Amino acid sequence: MSALESDVLNGETLKYVFTHVFCPLQLPDGNDHSPTNDRSLSLEVYHSASDYAQHVDTSATLQWKCIVEMLRNIFETTRIGELDETLIVSQIQAMQVGDVVVYYIRAQNAAVIFRKETEMTLVESFEVSPSTAQVMGACGKLLCSYPGPAIAVPNKIFNDAVFRSELANFLTAMNEDILDATPTTMKAGSEVNESRDTAHP
């Protein structure tokens, strides 16, 4: 079976996909993340976009080709279960003008977007999930803007093999390292990491 063939979803995984696509009123009462769930969700989204792209108007074909390729790359990173330096280098090296590559940096609660243009590559980042305090403190709708900070890296630098290798190394390290931005709480007189809240990137 090829890596991109759909798996039969078990009950818990199907529930995870449903929850994260449709956001029903009754949400999970705890962390429902697992590598298997992430893999299944990214695969279903990739397949759905691929199917939809076959029916779009000719004028939208190029945009949907870019979207489908971006989603395929996301699936490839979730298929492994963690960010892999070699895969990141390969995906970034394969980027053509107009391509978009996205990485979820779980430990930092952040995502990084790379958009390749003719002369430069735009690198954008954003906070994936707002903090509990922001969600609970919002009166009405919680307003979020995406993406966040952005920089433009000249393609002469971005295409350099050493730069790509160091960038991939940095992204994989940030996906594992828990920094000072992790929320804390007091328990039994000691300060401990608050696992029920999100990190602040």
JOJOSUL-V747257 format. One record per pair of residues at least 24 apart in sequence whose ideal C-beta (glycine too) atoms are under 10 Angstrom apart, sorted by the first residue. I is the first residue (numbers start at 1). J is the second residue. D is the distance in Angstrom with one decimal. If there is no record, write none. Layout:
i:I j:J d:D
i:I j:J d:D
This chain:
i:3 j:39 d:10.0
i:3 j:43 d:9.1
i:3 j:72 d:9.9
i:3 j:75 d:8.1
i:3 j:76 d:7.7
i:3 j:79 d:6.0
i:4 j:43 d:7.3
i:4 j:46 d:7.2
i:4 j:47 d:8.0
i:4 j:50 d:8.8
i:4 j:72 d:7.2
i:4 j:75 d:7.0
i:4 j:76 d:8.9
i:4 j:79 d:8.8
i:5 j:43 d:8.8
i:5 j:47 d:9.2
i:6 j:40 d:8.9
i:6 j:43 d:6.3
i:6 j:44 d:7.4
i:6 j:46 d:9.5
i:6 j:47 d:5.9
i:7 j:36 d:9.2
i:7 j:39 d:8.3
i:7 j:40 d:6.7
i:7 j:43 d:7.2
i:7 j:44 d:9.6
i:9 j:36 d:9.8
i:9 j:37 d:9.7
i:9 j:40 d:5.8
i:9 j:41 d:9.8
i:9 j:43 d:9.4
i:9 j:44 d:7.9
i:10 j:36 d:8.9
i:10 j:40 d:9.0
i:12 j:36 d:9.0
i:12 j:37 d:7.8
i:12 j:40 d:9.9
i:13 j:37 d:5.7
i:13 j:39 d:8.9
i:13 j:40 d:4.8
i:13 j:41 d:8.4
i:13 j:44 d:9.6
i:14 j:40 d:8.1
i:14 j:44 d:9.4
i:16 j:40 d:7.0
i:16 j:41 d:6.6
i:17 j:41 d:5.1
i:17 j:42 d:9.8
i:17 j:43 d:9.1
i:17 j:44 d:5.4
i:17 j:45 d:8.7
i:18 j:44 d:9.8
i:20 j:44 d:9.6
i:20 j:45 d:9.3
i:21 j:45 d:7.7
i:21 j:48 d:8.9
i:30 j:195 d:9.8
i:30 j:196 d:8.3
i:31 j:195 d:7.6
i:31 j:196 d:8.0
i:33 j:106 d:8.3
i:34 j:81 d:9.5
i:35 j:78 d:7.3
i:35 j:79 d:9.1
i:35 j:80 d:8.7
i:35 j:81 d:4.0
i:35 j:82 d:7.8
i:36 j:78 d:9.6
i:36 j:81 d:8.6
i:37 j:78 d:9.4
i:38 j:74 d:9.5
i:38 j:75 d:9.6
i:38 j:77 d:9.3
i:38 j:78 d:4.6
i:38 j:79 d:9.3
i:38 j:81 d:8.1
i:38 j:104 d:8.5
i:38 j:106 d:9.1
i:39 j:75 d:7.5
i:39 j:77 d:9.8
i:39 j:78 d:4.8
i:39 j:79 d:5.6
i:39 j:80 d:8.9
i:39 j:81 d:7.5
i:40 j:75 d:9.9
i:40 j:78 d:8.8
i:41 j:74 d:9.8
i:41 j:75 d:9.4
i:41 j:78 d:7.9
i:42 j:71 d:7.2
i:42 j:72 d:9.3
i:42 j:73 d:9.8
i:42 j:74 d:5.2
i:42 j:75 d:4.4
i:42 j:76 d:8.9
i:42 j:77 d:8.2
i:42 j:78 d:4.5
i:42 j:79 d:7.9
i:42 j:104 d:9.5
i:43 j:71 d:9.3
i:43 j:72 d:9.8
i:43 j:74 d:9.7
i:43 j:75 d:5.5
i:43 j:78 d:8.0
i:43 j:79 d:8.0
i:44 j:75 d:9.5
i:45 j:71 d:5.9
i:45 j:74 d:8.0
i:45 j:75 d:8.1
i:46 j:70 d:9.4
i:46 j:71 d:4.3
i:46 j:72 d:5.7
i:46 j:73 d:9.4
i:46 j:74 d:7.3
i:46 j:75 d:4.8
i:46 j:76 d:9.5
i:46 j:78 d:9.8
i:47 j:71 d:9.0
i:47 j:75 d:9.1
i:62 j:98 d:7.4
i:63 j:98 d:9.0
i:65 j:98 d:9.0
i:65 j:99 d:9.8
i:66 j:96 d:9.6
i:66 j:98 d:5.9
i:66 j:99 d:6.4
i:66 j:100 d:6.0
i:66 j:115 d:9.6
i:67 j:100 d:7.9
i:69 j:94 d:9.4
i:69 j:95 d:9.6
i:69 j:96 d:9.5
i:69 j:98 d:9.8
i:69 j:99 d:6.6
i:69 j:100 d:8.0
i:69 j:101 d:8.7
i:70 j:99 d:7.6
i:70 j:100 d:4.7
i:70 j:101 d:6.5
i:70 j:102 d:6.1
i:70 j:113 d:9.0
i:70 j:114 d:9.8
i:70 j:115 d:9.9
i:71 j:100 d:9.9
i:71 j:102 d:8.8
i:73 j:99 d:9.0
i:73 j:100 d:8.8
i:73 j:101 d:5.5
i:73 j:102 d:7.3
i:73 j:103 d:8.8
i:74 j:101 d:8.6
i:74 j:102 d:5.9
i:74 j:103 d:8.2
i:74 j:104 d:7.7
i:74 j:111 d:9.9
i:77 j:101 d:9.4
i:77 j:102 d:8.8
i:77 j:103 d:6.5
i:77 j:104 d:7.6
i:77 j:175 d:9.7
i:78 j:104 d:8.2
i:82 j:106 d:8.7
i:82 j:172 d:7.8
i:82 j:175 d:6.7
i:82 j:176 d:7.7
i:83 j:107 d:10.0
i:83 j:168 d:8.3
i:83 j:171 d:5.9
i:83 j:172 d:4.7
i:83 j:173 d:9.2
i:83 j:174 d:8.7
i:83 j:175 d:4.5
i:83 j:176 d:8.3
i:84 j:168 d:8.5
i:84 j:172 d:7.1
i:84 j:175 d:9.9
i:85 j:164 d:9.9
i:85 j:165 d:7.6
i:85 j:167 d:9.6
i:85 j:168 d:4.4
i:85 j:169 d:5.9
i:85 j:170 d:9.7
i:85 j:171 d:8.1
i:85 j:172 d:5.1
i:85 j:173 d:9.4
i:86 j:165 d:9.7
i:86 j:168 d:7.8
i:86 j:172 d:9.8
i:87 j:168 d:8.3
i:87 j:172 d:9.5
i:88 j:114 d:10.0
i:88 j:164 d:8.1
i:88 j:165 d:9.3
i:88 j:167 d:7.5
i:88 j:168 d:3.9
i:88 j:169 d:8.8
i:88 j:170 d:9.7
i:88 j:171 d:5.9
i:88 j:172 d:7.0
i:88 j:175 d:10.0
i:89 j:161 d:8.2
i:89 j:164 d:5.2
i:89 j:165 d:6.1
i:89 j:167 d:8.3
i:89 j:168 d:4.7
i:89 j:169 d:9.2
i:90 j:164 d:9.4
i:90 j:168 d:9.1
i:91 j:164 d:9.8
i:91 j:168 d:9.1
i:92 j:116 d:9.0
i:92 j:121 d:8.7
i:92 j:158 d:7.8
i:92 j:159 d:9.1
i:92 j:163 d:9.4
i:92 j:164 d:5.3
i:92 j:165 d:9.8
i:92 j:167 d:7.1
i:92 j:168 d:7.2
i:92 j:171 d:9.7
i:93 j:158 d:10.0
i:93 j:159 d:8.1
i:93 j:161 d:8.0
i:93 j:164 d:6.2
i:93 j:168 d:9.8
i:95 j:121 d:7.5
i:95 j:155 d:9.6
i:95 j:158 d:8.5
i:95 j:159 d:9.1
i:97 j:121 d:9.6
i:97 j:155 d:8.9
i:100 j:124 d:9.9
i:103 j:168 d:9.6
i:103 j:171 d:5.8
i:103 j:172 d:9.4
i:103 j:174 d:9.5
i:103 j:175 d:7.9
i:104 j:128 d:6.8
i:104 j:175 d:8.1
i:105 j:170 d:9.8
i:105 j:171 d:6.5
i:105 j:172 d:9.2
i:105 j:173 d:9.7
i:105 j:174 d:5.1
i:105 j:175 d:5.0
i:105 j:176 d:9.4
i:105 j:177 d:9.7
i:105 j:199 d:9.5
i:105 j:201 d:7.6
i:106 j:174 d:9.4
i:106 j:175 d:5.9
i:106 j:176 d:8.7
i:106 j:199 d:8.9
i:107 j:173 d:9.3
i:107 j:174 d:6.6
i:107 j:175 d:5.6
i:107 j:176 d:5.8
i:107 j:177 d:6.0
i:107 j:178 d:5.6
i:107 j:179 d:7.9
i:107 j:181 d:9.6
i:107 j:182 d:8.4
i:107 j:199 d:6.8
i:107 j:201 d:9.6
i:108 j:171 d:9.9
i:108 j:174 d:5.5
i:108 j:175 d:7.6
i:108 j:176 d:9.9
i:108 j:177 d:8.1
i:108 j:178 d:8.7
i:108 j:179 d:7.1
i:108 j:181 d:7.1
i:108 j:182 d:9.2
i:108 j:198 d:9.7
i:108 j:199 d:5.7
i:108 j:200 d:8.7
i:108 j:201 d:4.6
i:109 j:181 d:8.2
i:109 j:182 d:9.1
i:109 j:183 d:9.9
i:109 j:197 d:9.4
i:109 j:198 d:4.5
i:109 j:199 d:4.1
i:109 j:200 d:7.1
i:109 j:201 d:5.6
i:110 j:148 d:8.5
i:110 j:174 d:8.0
i:110 j:175 d:9.6
i:110 j:181 d:9.5
i:110 j:198 d:9.9
i:110 j:199 d:8.0
i:110 j:200 d:9.3
i:110 j:201 d:3.7
i:111 j:146 d:8.7
i:111 j:147 d:7.9
i:111 j:148 d:9.4
i:111 j:201 d:9.0
i:112 j:147 d:9.1
i:112 j:167 d:9.5
i:112 j:170 d:9.9
i:112 j:171 d:6.8
i:112 j:174 d:8.9
i:112 j:201 d:9.8
i:113 j:146 d:9.2
i:113 j:147 d:5.9
i:113 j:148 d:9.9
i:113 j:150 d:8.5
i:114 j:153 d:8.8
i:114 j:158 d:8.3
i:114 j:167 d:9.2
i:115 j:147 d:9.8
i:115 j:150 d:9.0
i:115 j:152 d:9.6
i:116 j:155 d:7.5
i:116 j:158 d:7.8
i:116 j:159 d:9.6
i:117 j:152 d:8.3
i:117 j:155 d:7.9
i:118 j:155 d:7.9
i:119 j:152 d:8.7
i:119 j:154 d:6.9
i:119 j:155 d:6.2
i:119 j:156 d:8.9
i:120 j:151 d:9.4
i:120 j:152 d:4.5
i:120 j:153 d:6.1
i:120 j:154 d:5.3
i:120 j:155 d:5.8
i:120 j:156 d:9.1
i:120 j:157 d:9.0
i:120 j:158 d:7.5
i:121 j:151 d:9.4
i:121 j:152 d:7.4
i:121 j:153 d:5.1
i:121 j:154 d:8.1
i:121 j:155 d:6.0
i:121 j:157 d:8.7
i:121 j:158 d:4.4
i:121 j:159 d:8.6
i:122 j:147 d:9.3
i:122 j:150 d:5.8
i:122 j:151 d:7.6
i:122 j:152 d:5.6
i:122 j:153 d:7.9
i:123 j:147 d:9.7
i:123 j:149 d:9.0
i:123 j:150 d:6.6
i:123 j:151 d:5.2
i:123 j:152 d:7.7
i:123 j:153 d:5.9
i:123 j:158 d:8.6
i:123 j:167 d:9.0
i:124 j:148 d:7.0
i:124 j:149 d:7.2
i:124 j:150 d:4.2
i:124 j:151 d:8.2
i:125 j:149 d:5.8
i:125 j:150 d:7.6
i:125 j:151 d:9.1
i:125 j:201 d:7.0
i:126 j:150 d:9.5
i:126 j:201 d:8.0
i:127 j:198 d:7.9
i:127 j:199 d:8.8
i:127 j:200 d:7.2
i:127 j:201 d:5.2
i:128 j:198 d:7.6
i:128 j:199 d:9.4
i:128 j:201 d:8.1
i:129 j:197 d:9.3
i:129 j:198 d:4.5
i:129 j:199 d:8.9
i:130 j:198 d:7.1
i:130 j:200 d:9.5
i:131 j:183 d:6.9
i:131 j:194 d:9.7
i:131 j:197 d:5.9
i:131 j:198 d:5.5
i:131 j:199 d:8.8
i:131 j:200 d:6.5
i:132 j:183 d:8.0
i:132 j:194 d:8.3
i:132 j:196 d:6.9
i:132 j:197 d:4.7
i:132 j:198 d:7.3
i:133 j:183 d:8.7
i:133 j:197 d:7.9
i:134 j:198 d:9.2
i:134 j:200 d:9.9
i:135 j:197 d:9.8
i:135 j:198 d:9.4
i:148 j:201 d:8.3
i:149 j:201 d:9.8
i:174 j:201 d:9.1
